[in-house]
Amino acid sequence: MPTVTDTAIRTTIDARRTEARGEEGSATVEFVLLAALLLIPVIYFLMLTSQIQSAAYASVAAADQAAKAMAGAPDASSAAGRADEVVALTLGDYGLDPSVAQSALSCSTSPCLEPGSSVSVEVSIRVPVPLLPQGLGWDAAVATVTSNSQQPVPRFG
């Protein structure tokens, strides 16, 4: 005949088995939920970082190429148009819309493109917030990346 202590021990063991069976598979659910909660911000941060890096590379390349195109222009009237065209083409190569960039052109001498003078181009690119629809009229930018380039005008062009 079982004693009270044996019955109490069996009841305790059976209760622990029931509790253990009730939690089976919960680690998988917790892992999936926590992974999703932690992975989504990390992926968003990586997207943001890659957009800023792409804009930085694009601004450097656009400023450099625009300054070279401007310095090699035959006359001052076509130099600004050439530089703006090169900036738009370079930004297109990096997958950026030319409307997010602003460029400023300057010359070191009063009549621009004098032999021996220098031209300077500054390109600023506004980096939009990733995955935010642009058509809603919100003007949200995470950062503005700016790059300068200076190019000498050849003396014997």
Secondary structure, DSSP 8 states (H G I E B T S, - for coil): ---HHHHHHHHHHHHHHHHHHHTTTHHHHHHHHHHHHHHHHHHHHHHHHHHHHHHHHHHHHHHHHHHHHHHT-SSHHHHHHHHHHHHHHHHHHTT--GGGEEEEEEESSSSTT-TT-EEEEEEEEEEE-TT--GGGS---EEEEEEEEEEEE--TT-
